[in-house]
Amino acid sequence: MAGIYFMHGLSRAAAASGKAKLENKTKGLNIDWRGDTRRRLLKTQASNGSWQSTHPWETHPTLTTSFAVLALCGNK
């Protein structure tokens, strides 16, 4: 799975593009990036509401949760 910081960056870039879907021409897919980000983040959220990742720079729950919330905020 992509890191949470990556998902935050992707959300910002996709929101700036103004597109609701991102096209993967290699696989012939149109990806609903907002829905995909929400689903992935909600699936990995801890029972206490925080996020933590196995990526070396995403092991601190406060920092990782901040990036997760920012990614979700980009999902308007």
URPE-V204889 format. One record per backbone hydrogen bond with DSSP energy under -0.5 kcal/mol. NH is the residue of the N-H (numbers start at 1). CO is the residue of the C=O. E is the energy in kcal/mol with one decimal. If there is no record, write none. Layout:
nh: {NH,NH}
co: {CO,CO}
e: {E,E}
This chain:
nh: {7,8,9,10,11,12,13,14,15,16,17,18,18,19,22,24,25,28,29,31,31,32,33,34,36,37,38,39,40,41,42,43,44,45,45,46,49,51,53,58,59,61,64,65,66,67,68,69,70,71,72,73,74,75}
co: {3,4,5,6,7,8,9,10,11,12,13,14,15,14,31,29,23,24,24,22,29,30,31,20,32,33,34,35,36,37,38,39,40,41,42,50,46,61,58,55,56,59,60,61,62,63,64,65,66,67,68,69,70,72}
e: {-2.1,-2.2,-2.4,-2.9,-2.3,-2.0,-2.4,-3.0,-2.4,-2.1,-1.4,-0.8,-0.8,-0.9,-2.6,-3.3,-0.7,-1.2,-2.1,-3.7,-0.5,-0.5,-1.6,-0.6,-2.7,-2.3,-2.3,-2.7,-2.5,-2.5,-2.8,-1.9,-1.1,-0.6,-0.5,-3.3,-2.0,-0.6,-2.4,-2.4,-0.6,-0.7,-2.6,-2.7,-1.7,-1.9,-2.1,-2.6,-2.3,-2.3,-2.2,-2.3,-1.5,-1.4}
